[in-house]
Amino acid sequence: MAWASSYIAALKRGETVIFRPHGNSMTGKIESGQLVTVERVSDSMELKPGMIVLCRVNGQQYLHLIKAVGPDNRYLIGNNKGRTNGWTNRSNIFGICVFVEN
């Protein structure tokens, strides 16, 4: 089971999840161990560059930024240090970060 599988399952059930992600790829937006709140992405929600999303790209799970929106509901995902993870479909975006504890 990957690190976010239980959070993704809860989001699919319509639940809001609260957790502390670890790592430095989002430093400046989310610090390692900082408490975040992630809500389910609804079908009608417009996803835009700059939003922090819980998603899957090429089989890996990330709490990263939407960097760009392409045709056919494709989204370029990347971290806050300039690296991109790749393109993913909207169906692989499970939640949006709505709060980061200070």
C-alpha positions, 0 to 999 in steps of 0.5 A: 500500500502506497503512502496515500492509499488510505487517504485516497480511499476516504476521499473517494467515499466523500470524506475530508482527510487530515494528515501530515505529509513528510518530505521537502518537495513542497517546501514554501507551501507545505513544510515536512510534517505540517498538518494539511486538510484535503477535500474530495474534488467534485466533478464540477470543480475547476482545477487550475495551476497553483492548486495543491492536489492529492493525485496519482501520476505514473503509479506514484502518489503525490500531494503536489501542484497543478503546473499546467492544464492541457487538453482533454482534462490532462494536468501537469503535476509537479513539486514546489522546487521546479520538478515535474512528475508528469501529466495525469488525467482528472480521474487521478486527482482525488483531493484538493488541499484546502488548509495548511496549518501554520 
